[in-house]
Amino acid sequence: MLLKCKKCRNVLLNTEETPLLSGHNAQVDGNFFSRHIESGECLENENSVYLQEEGLPKWIEELVNQAGWLKGKLVCPKCALRLGSFNFISGRKCTCDKYVLPPVHIIKSKVDCSRISVENPVTCQTNQDVLIDKE
């Protein structure tokens, strides 16, 4: 699955290289973007997806390095739309108080996801060819 900026459609990451996580550190798929939370579920699972610091896409790693691995905002490398943020200073817990949230989050409403297919190669920020669905 590919994550793309909702404003400019720039490919931001490939989830095969950078897994997306819920607020409870469970790996998520494309269905996670279209579902709504059930009663009793944490709000962090409704609005954001999370990334671990290992294996970040190059453009996110550059933003984190510029901020000295402290905290800052994630912006699209093409159009500068604010996509989320990162905070390595203080670990936040989810609303159920059972899990510490991963340090990097992307707001679900700022991105679109596409399934990978074999028809249209596209170059990601990592300069690797990937394939996406026609839209």
C-alpha positions in Angstrom: 0.0 0.0 0.0 1.2 3.5 -0.8 0.5 6.6 1.3 0.1 9.8 -0.8 -0.4 13.5 0.1 -4.0 14.3 -0.2 -3.2 17.8 -1.6 -0.6 17.1 -4.3 -0.8 13.2 -4.6 2.9 12.9 -4.0 3.9 9.4 -2.9 5.1 9.6 0.7 5.8 6.0 1.6 5.4 2.4 0.8 4.0 0.4 3.7 5.9 -2.7 2.6 9.1 -0.7 3.5 7.7 1.4 6.4 4.8 -0.4 8.2 2.0 1.8 9.6 0.9 1.2 13.2 -2.2 1.8 15.2 -2.0 3.6 18.5 -1.7 0.2 20.1 1.4 -0.7 18.0 -0.5 -3.2 15.8 0.3 -3.1 12.1 -2.5 -1.7 10.0 -3.7 -2.1 6.4 -5.8 -0.1 3.9 -9.1 -0.9 5.7 -7.8 1.0 8.7 -8.3 4.3 6.7 -12.0 3.7 5.9 -13.3 2.3 9.2 -14.6 4.2 12.3 -13.7 3.4 15.9 -16.0 1.3 17.9 -17.2 2.4 21.3 -14.5 1.9 23.9 -11.7 2.1 21.3 -9.0 4.7 21.7 -9.3 8.0 19.8 -5.7 7.7 18.7 -6.9 4.8 16.4 -9.4 7.1 14.8 -7.3 10.1 13.7 -3.7 9.0 13.2 -1.3 6.3 12.0 2.1 5.9 13.6 5.6 5.0 12.5 8.5 3.6 14.5 11.8 5.4 14.3 13.4 2.4 12.6 13.1 2.4 8.8 11.6 5.8 8.4 11.3 7.1 4.8 14.3 9.3 3.9 12.2 12.5 3.8 10.9 12.0 7.3 14.4 11.0 8.5 15.7 14.3 7.1 13.1 16.3 9.0 13.8 14.4 12.2 17.6 15.0 11.8 17.0 18.7 11.1 15.1 18.9 14.4 17.9 17.1 16.3 15.7 14.1 17.1 13.6 16.3 19.4 10.2 17.3 18.1 8.7 18.9 15.0 6.1 18.8 12.2 5.9 16.5 9.2 5.2 18.3 6.0 4.9 17.0 2.5 8.2 17.3 0.7 6.5 18.5 -2.5 3.7 20.9 -1.4 4.5 21.5 2.4 1.1 20.4 3.6 1.3 19.6 7.3 0.8 15.8 7.5 1.6 15.1 11.2 4.4 15.5 13.7 7.1 13.7 15.7 8.1 13.9 19.4 11.1 12.0 20.7 11.2 14.1 24.0 8.2 12.9 25.8 6.3 9.6 25.2 2.6 10.0 25.1 0.2 7.3 26.2 -3.0 6.5 24.3 -6.3 7.4 25.9 -6.8 3.9 27.4 -3.4 4.4 29.2 -2.2 1.0 28.2 0.2 1.8 25.4 2.9 4.4 24.7 2.3 5.9 21.3 5.1 5.6 18.7 7.0 8.9 18.3 6.0 9.7 14.7 2.4 10.2 13.6 0.6 11.0 10.4 -2.9 12.4 10.4 -5.2 10.0 8.4 -7.3 12.9 6.9 -4.2 14.4 5.3 -3.2 11.3 3.3 -4.8 8.8 0.8 -3.8 5.2 0.5 -3.6 3.2 -2.7 -3.1 -0.5 -3.2 0.0 -1.6 -5.0 -0.6 -3.2 -8.5 1.4 -4.2 -11.5 0.3 -1.5 -14.0 1.8 1.9 -13.3 5.4 2.3 -11.9 5.9 5.4 -9.7 9.0 6.7 -8.1 8.8 7.2 -4.4 10.9 9.6 -2.3 13.2 6.7 -1.6 14.0 6.6 -5.4 12.7 3.0 -5.7 10.2 2.0 -8.3 6.8 1.0 -6.9 3.5 0.2 -8.6 0.1 1.8 -7.8 -3.5 1.5 -9.0 -4.8 3.7 -11.8 -7.1 6.4 -10.4 
